Amino acid sequence: MTAALGAFATRDGHAAAVSARGIKQSFRGREILRDVDLVAEPGSFHGLIGPSGAGKTALLKVLYGARRAQAGEVSLLGRAPGGRDRALLARVGVQATASSFFSHATVWEHLSTVAALLGASQARAHQFLDQMGLGRLRDWRVELLPVGARRMLALASAMVHHPEVLFLDEPMADLDRSERADLLDALDEARGEGTTVICAARLLGELGTLCDCVSVLDDGRVVAVGPASSFVADSNRSLTPPLGRAAMAARSRGRVTALDPMPAVLGNKEVLA
């Protein structure tokens, strides 16, 4: 069972927005999270990257309280996630799944209702309707939306109340170029307002331009962690941390661009300078 954890201190001595220590989780007899540690500083954009099945989604669910780990400790804004802590829920945004939609409502009815439930103003809902490119679809029924628009509505619903911590899982999937640009603008604005973002993705892509810190997961373990600038894209568009291994040639430092396919970061967890 996951225990509450006094938030880890960050390097500057402040309490972490999200922290986890020794997280373990199994599913149908298979260990999917193995002694995972994570610390996200307030206002940072923390990328969780790795191949499919690495444990990214499972870790997100433990961090925001949708799933209890079988061992380990978690702190979300200084509290234990999960349960019926409405005060904590109002401070957190989670990218919705299809089952979370008011499917028979219109786009505006859905977003305005979510805003009201989370204590956000109708003006804020109007702002996000336009900011996420959904204004022209405001009278469409949610169940009839194209897949990209449904994802944008899920993201708008997670962000409309200006959460202190935002959890995203493959947010760029199914979005066209215009939708990706709208999302990047919204995330950049949220980051500027002090929102902490935890984003899981196999392909970090354009999100790398916002990312401060990256944790690489492979087979349920964190195998590398460090500032985004420590990760570089090689000629195959693979995200590779410069760990000094012969298979990972040294390259100039730069922003994260993509992770396809995920190279074997191999062996023990590395902390990058």
C-alpha positions, 0 to 999 in steps of 0.5 A: 500500500502506498504511504504518504511521504513528507515531500522531498526537498529539491536542490534549492531546499524547497518542498517538491511538488510531486515526489515518490520513493521506492514505488513498486507495482505488479499486475497479474503477477508481473512487476511493472514498477520497480523501486521507482523514485521521482522528484518534480520541482514546483513549476517544472516540466518533468518528462517521463519517457520510455518504450511502450510497457515501460511503466509510464502510465502506471507511474502516473496513476500512482502519482495522482492517486488513481492507483495504489502502489504495493510499496513505496511512498508518494507526496502530491503537494505535500499530501497523500494522493487518492481517496476523497481529498476534494481540496487536493483534487481541486489543485490537480489536473489529470488528462481525461479518458473517454469514460470521463466525458459527458458524451451527450453534452456539447463541447461547451456544456462539457467544458463549462460543467467541468469548470464549474465543478472545479471552481473555475469561472465561465470566463476561464472556460470560454478562454480555454475553448478558444485557446485550444481551438475548440470554439468552432466546435462548441455546439458539437456533441462530444461523442461526435467529435473527431479524435484530435478534437476529443483529445484537445477537449480532454486536455482543456478539461484538465487545465481549465481550473489552473491546476498547480500540478498537471498530469499528461499521458501522450498528450500529442497523440492524434493531434494535427499540426495546428492542434499541437501548436495550440497545445504547446502554447497552452502548456507554455502559458501554464508553465509560465503561471507556475504549474508543475507538469508531469508528462509521460510520452514515448515520443517527446517531440515538440514537448522537449522544448518545454521540458526541464527534467527527464526520467527514462523508464525501461522495464519498470525502472528509472534508468536515467534521470537528469536535466533535459539539456543532458539528452540529445537526439542522435541521427536516428532521432533516438533520444540518448543520454550521454552516459559515456558508453561506446554505443552512445557517441558524444554529441553536442548538447541540445534540447530533447526532440524525439524518442523513436525507438528508445535505445537500451539505456541499460543497467543501473540508474544514472544521474546526469549532470 
